[in-house]
Protein backbone atom coordinates (compact mmCIF):
# COMPACT_ATOMS: atom_id res chain seq x y z
CA UNK A 1 0.00 0.00 0.00
CA UNK A 2 1.37 3.35 -1.06
CA UNK A 3 1.02 6.02 1.63
CA UNK A 4 0.76 9.69 0.85
CA UNK A 5 3.23 11.81 2.80
CA UNK A 6 1.64 15.08 3.97
CA UNK A 7 3.14 17.98 2.08
CA UNK A 8 3.18 21.57 3.25
CA UNK A 9 2.90 24.10 0.46
CA UNK A 10 2.10 27.63 -0.56
CA UNK A 11 -0.47 27.89 -3.34
CA UNK A 12 -1.56 30.43 -5.90
CA UNK A 13 -5.27 30.44 -6.68
CA UNK A 14 -7.07 32.22 -9.48
CA UNK A 15 -10.17 32.05 -11.64
CA UNK A 16 -10.40 32.60 -15.37
CA UNK A 17 -13.68 33.44 -17.07
CA UNK A 18 -14.76 32.05 -20.42
CA UNK A 19 -17.59 32.79 -22.83
CA UNK A 20 -18.16 30.69 -25.97
CA UNK A 21 -20.14 33.35 -27.84
CA UNK A 22 -20.96 37.00 -27.19
CA UNK A 23 -24.51 36.50 -25.95
CA UNK A 24 -23.91 33.36 -23.89
CA UNK A 25 -23.52 33.07 -20.15
CA UNK A 26 -19.89 33.18 -18.95
CA UNK A 27 -18.39 30.46 -16.76
CA UNK A 28 -15.16 30.20 -14.81
CA UNK A 29 -12.40 27.76 -14.01
CA UNK A 30 -10.70 27.99 -10.62
CA UNK A 31 -7.21 26.51 -10.31
CA UNK A 32 -5.02 25.83 -7.26
CA UNK A 33 -1.33 25.65 -8.20
CA UNK A 34 1.95 24.93 -6.49
CA UNK A 35 4.16 27.62 -8.09
CA UNK A 36 7.39 26.07 -6.78
CA UNK A 37 6.73 22.60 -8.22
CA UNK A 38 4.94 24.22 -11.21
CA UNK A 39 2.08 21.80 -10.72
CA UNK A 40 -1.67 22.38 -10.93
CA UNK A 41 -3.20 20.63 -7.92
CA UNK A 42 -6.94 21.12 -8.36
CA UNK A 43 -9.42 22.76 -10.68
CA UNK A 44 -13.13 23.37 -10.40
CA UNK A 45 -15.76 25.01 -12.55
CA UNK A 46 -18.74 27.28 -11.93
CA UNK A 47 -20.77 30.17 -13.26
CA UNK A 48 -18.89 32.55 -10.94
CA UNK A 49 -16.25 32.42 -8.22
CA UNK A 50 -17.92 31.37 -4.99
CA UNK A 51 -16.98 30.57 -1.43
CA UNK A 52 -18.12 26.99 -2.03
CA UNK A 53 -15.95 26.56 -5.13
CA UNK A 54 -12.80 27.66 -3.29
CA UNK A 55 -13.77 25.57 -0.28
CA UNK A 56 -14.08 22.47 -2.51
CA UNK A 57 -10.48 22.96 -3.66
CA UNK A 58 -9.20 23.45 -0.13
CA UNK A 59 -11.05 20.40 1.22
CA UNK A 60 -9.85 18.25 -1.69
CA UNK A 61 -6.18 19.16 -1.15
CA UNK A 62 -6.47 18.66 2.60
CA UNK A 63 -8.06 15.23 2.00
CA UNK A 64 -4.90 14.25 0.10
CA UNK A 65 -2.78 15.30 3.08
CA UNK A 66 -1.66 18.69 1.82
CA UNK A 67 -1.16 21.40 4.43
CA UNK A 68 -1.69 24.84 2.88
CA UNK A 69 0.64 27.31 4.59
CA UNK A 70 -0.28 30.41 2.57
CA UNK A 71 -2.26 31.57 -0.43
CA UNK A 72 -1.72 34.16 -3.14
CA UNK A 73 -4.87 35.26 -4.93
CA UNK A 74 -6.76 38.14 -6.49
CA UNK A 75 -8.26 39.37 -3.24
CA UNK A 76 -11.85 38.35 -3.90
CA UNK A 77 -13.55 38.25 -0.51
CA UNK A 78 -14.81 34.65 -0.73
CA UNK A 79 -11.23 33.46 -1.32
CA UNK A 80 -9.96 35.38 1.71
CA UNK A 81 -12.79 33.93 3.82
CA UNK A 82 -11.93 30.34 2.90
CA UNK A 83 -8.29 30.93 3.89
CA UNK A 84 -8.92 33.29 6.81
CA UNK A 85 -6.62 31.38 9.17
CA UNK A 86 -3.41 31.39 7.08
CA UNK A 87 -1.28 34.10 5.44
CA UNK A 88 -2.91 35.67 2.39
CA UNK A 89 -1.03 37.64 -0.27
CA UNK A 90 -2.92 39.91 -2.65
CA UNK A 91 -1.54 39.38 -6.15
CA UNK A 92 0.41 42.55 -6.92
CA UNK A 93 -0.40 42.31 -10.63
CA UNK A 94 -4.12 42.13 -9.85
CA UNK A 95 -3.74 45.17 -7.58
CA UNK A 96 -2.19 47.12 -10.43
CA UNK A 97 -4.95 45.94 -12.80
CA UNK A 98 -7.65 47.13 -10.39
CA UNK A 99 -6.08 50.58 -10.30
CA UNK A 100 -5.61 50.68 -14.10
CA UNK A 101 -9.26 49.66 -14.66
CA UNK A 102 -10.31 52.73 -12.71
CA UNK A 103 -7.80 55.35 -13.89
CA UNK A 104 -6.44 53.84 -17.18
CA UNK A 105 -2.78 53.32 -18.12
CA UNK A 106 -2.57 56.98 -19.15
CA UNK A 107 -4.23 59.02 -16.39
CA UNK A 108 -4.56 62.72 -17.12
CA UNK A 109 -4.74 64.03 -13.56
CA UNK A 110 -1.54 64.48 -11.56
CA UNK A 111 -3.01 62.48 -8.66
CA UNK A 112 -3.74 59.60 -11.04
CA UNK A 113 -0.27 59.69 -12.60
CA UNK A 114 1.34 59.61 -9.16
CA UNK A 115 -0.92 56.80 -7.91
CA UNK A 116 -0.17 54.63 -10.96
CA UNK A 117 3.57 55.22 -10.58
CA UNK A 118 3.35 54.30 -6.90
CA UNK A 119 1.36 51.11 -7.54
CA UNK A 120 3.91 50.05 -10.18
CA UNK A 121 6.58 50.01 -7.45
CA UNK A 122 4.74 47.32 -5.45
CA UNK A 123 7.07 44.37 -4.94
CA UNK A 124 10.11 46.50 -5.77
CA UNK A 125 10.57 48.29 -2.47
CA UNK A 126 10.14 47.30 1.18
CA UNK A 127 6.71 47.73 2.75
CA UNK A 128 7.80 50.40 5.22
CA UNK A 129 8.98 52.64 2.36
CA UNK A 130 5.94 51.92 0.18
CA UNK A 131 3.46 52.51 2.99
CA UNK A 132 5.16 55.79 3.90
CA UNK A 133 4.93 56.95 0.28
CA UNK A 134 1.25 55.96 0.13
CA UNK A 135 0.60 57.83 3.39
CA UNK A 136 2.23 60.95 1.91
CA UNK A 137 0.18 60.50 -1.26
CA UNK A 138 -3.05 60.48 0.80
CA UNK A 139 -1.94 63.54 2.78
CA UNK A 140 -1.06 65.47 -0.39
CA UNK A 141 -4.20 64.59 -2.37
CA UNK A 142 -6.78 64.12 0.40
CA UNK A 143 -8.64 67.36 -0.33
CA UNK A 144 -8.55 66.68 -4.08
CA UNK A 145 -9.89 63.13 -3.60
CA UNK A 146 -12.68 64.43 -1.36
CA UNK A 147 -13.91 67.09 -3.80
CA UNK A 148 -17.59 66.92 -4.68
CA UNK A 149 -19.49 68.41 -7.61
CA UNK A 150 -23.15 68.89 -8.41
CA UNK A 151 -24.36 67.36 -11.65
CA UNK A 152 -26.00 70.26 -13.53
CA UNK A 153 -28.63 67.98 -15.11
CA UNK A 154 -29.66 65.90 -12.10
CA UNK A 155 -28.73 68.29 -9.30
CA UNK A 156 -27.16 65.36 -7.43
CA UNK A 157 -23.88 65.88 -5.59
CA UNK A 158 -21.20 63.23 -6.12
CA UNK A 159 -17.42 62.74 -5.91
CA UNK A 160 -15.70 64.85 -8.57
CA UNK A 161 -12.91 62.30 -9.13
CA UNK A 162 -14.99 59.18 -8.52
CA UNK A 163 -12.79 56.63 -10.35
CA UNK A 164 -9.53 57.94 -8.89
CA UNK A 165 -11.05 57.94 -5.42
CA UNK A 166 -12.28 54.38 -5.98
CA UNK A 167 -8.78 53.28 -7.03
CA UNK A 168 -7.27 54.79 -3.87
CA UNK A 169 -9.92 53.11 -1.70
CA UNK A 170 -9.14 49.76 -3.37
CA UNK A 171 -5.47 50.13 -2.50
CA UNK A 172 -6.41 51.01 1.08
CA UNK A 173 -8.69 47.98 1.33
CA UNK A 174 -5.99 45.56 0.12
CA UNK A 175 -3.09 47.22 1.95
CA UNK A 176 -3.08 44.61 4.77
CA UNK A 177 -2.47 41.89 2.14
CA UNK A 178 0.06 43.59 -0.16
CA UNK A 179 3.21 42.71 1.76
CA UNK A 180 2.48 39.33 3.35
CA UNK A 181 5.31 37.89 1.23
CA UNK A 182 7.81 39.83 3.37
CA UNK A 183 7.03 37.80 6.48
CA UNK A 184 6.03 34.57 4.74
CA UNK A 185 9.05 34.18 2.47
CA UNK A 186 7.88 31.31 0.23
CA UNK A 187 4.63 33.05 -0.61
CA UNK A 188 4.44 34.21 -4.22
CA UNK A 189 3.87 37.93 -4.85
CA UNK A 190 1.66 37.22 -7.85
CA UNK A 191 -0.53 34.59 -9.46
CA UNK A 192 1.53 34.91 -12.66
CA UNK A 193 2.43 31.20 -12.68
CA UNK A 194 -1.26 30.55 -13.46
CA UNK A 195 -1.45 32.99 -16.36
CA UNK A 196 -1.86 31.56 -19.82
Buried (B, 14 or more C-beta within 10 A) or exposed (E): EEEEEEBEBBBBBBBEEEEEEEEEEEBBBBBBBBBEEEEEBBEBEBEEBBEEBBBBBBEBBEEEEBEBBBBBBBBBEBBBEBBEEBBBBBBBBBBBEBBBEBBEEEBEBEBBEBBBEBBEEBBEEEBEEBBEBBEEBEEEBEEBBEEEEEEEEEEEEEBBBEBBBBBBEBBEEBBEBBBBBEEBEEBBBBBBBBEE
